[in-house]
Amino acid sequence: MSTHSSPYPDASVTSGCPFSGRSFNPLAPPLHEHIQALFTQARREQSVFYSEAMGAWVVTRHEEICAILRDPRRFSSHMESQILQSLLPEPRAYLVNAGYRSIPLLYDDPPEHTRSRRILARLFSKDTLASLEPLVRTLTEKLVDGFVQDRQVELVSRLAYPLPIQVIFEWMGLPPEMMDTFKKWAHHLTLMLSLQARTLEMQNECVRGVTDMQHYVAGLISERVELPREDGLSVLAQWLVEETTLDAMELAAMVMVLISAGHETTSSLLGMAVRVLLEQPERWRRMLEEPHSIPQVVEEVLRYETPVITVARNTTTQVEVGGVTIPAGARVVLAVLSGNRDERRFTEPEDFDPERPLLGQHLAFGRGIHVCVGAGLARLEARVMLEVLARRLPGLRLVEPPQLVSGPVRHHERLLLAWD
């Protein structure tokens, strides 16, 4: 074993040390800079391990992650109450007094989850997605119009970030003048639920933003009951008429999921797709020559550069995973980023190959009852964006090496591109 120091604690691929996950936390620098190498070593040496830093058991292999995602009876998603209990007393009391309603789908189990998913399924039907394609294409073309003559663009701020939020706003019928406010509110929700808001000041800011968002959207939904329009909020408002056990605050919480989770992850996917293709120019050229392959390209980007690193569950009973016994009441972190590079599932997983077999076996959208309800919309936006860029800017190239930022959602803050 080498004795030289490692740039990250306990697990050093570069030094040849055996893997130890005690201090493992993929969100903590500098660990996130070496995350893929660490996961590769973990899968080989210690595929299930306990991280003291995370207070959780970490599962890294594709097969075991899939099994857990498909087993909501023993691995529960009902964790929001624990998240809220971790808040300091003042912001926690504010949520209660403001009438905050829990976020559905992400943090509930059947039968509550079944009910919420049935409601949102009406929004994401195949017919709805087909009807949204002209809107997605129009918004994409308009954003590209804004920089196509400039010969250079920072793609995240000009396309990858604004496109998903504009689609949601147009589709749902949200006031466009509120877009910047909603972005701030959605960021507050992400910080609160990912336990990234640690100071009293930050927690107070987050809970105020989250409750303001919920009350504002609930008001819009109530208005749609009386004056429906041709938009997504009116579709949700119809549920208030059909199902008297629902209220506007509960439906508002569902809209919050769409805005927060749907916007940030899709924005990440769009940036990742362009960066991966331009880093491998032969792949970009092949896509230009074979535009019918773009759906396969999108699927491989989802596997190769999954936006979300982990998802979590709680054990409801003592379980055995990968030969390791995990007690009841334990937090289990599923490293979907690792599962998507698992050499036991994917041949040559470190290669970007849209023609690979088992292309649809990635975990980017989850598995089981919690598979992402908005997956079809994310795929649609990524496909249309690549189609438009391939047609209008075939000579795209990277100007500078892009930096990947870790966090609850991996993303690029900057992608500087140019063309002749």
Secondary structure, 3 states (H helix, E strand, C coil): CCCCCCCCCCCCCCCCCCCCCCCCCCCCCCHHHHHHHHHHHHHHHCCEEEECCCCEEEECCHHHHHHHHCCCCCEECCCHHHHHHCCCHHHHHHHHHCCCCCCCCCCCCCCHHHHHHHHHHHHCCHHHHHHHHHHHHHHHHHHHHCCCCCCEEEHHHHHHCHHHHHHHHHHHCCCHHHHHHHHHHHHHHHHHHCCCCCCHHHHHHHHHHHHHHHHHHHHHHHHHHHCCCCCHHHHHHHHHHHCCCCCHHHHHHHHHHHHHHHHHHHHHHHHHHHHHHHHCHHHHHHHHHCHHHHHHHHHHHHHHCCCCCCEEEEECCCEEECCEEECCCCEEEECHHHHCCCCCCCCCCCCCCCCCCCHHHCCCCCCHHHCCCCHHHHHHHHHHHHHHHHHHCCCCEECCCCCEECCCCCEECCCEEECC
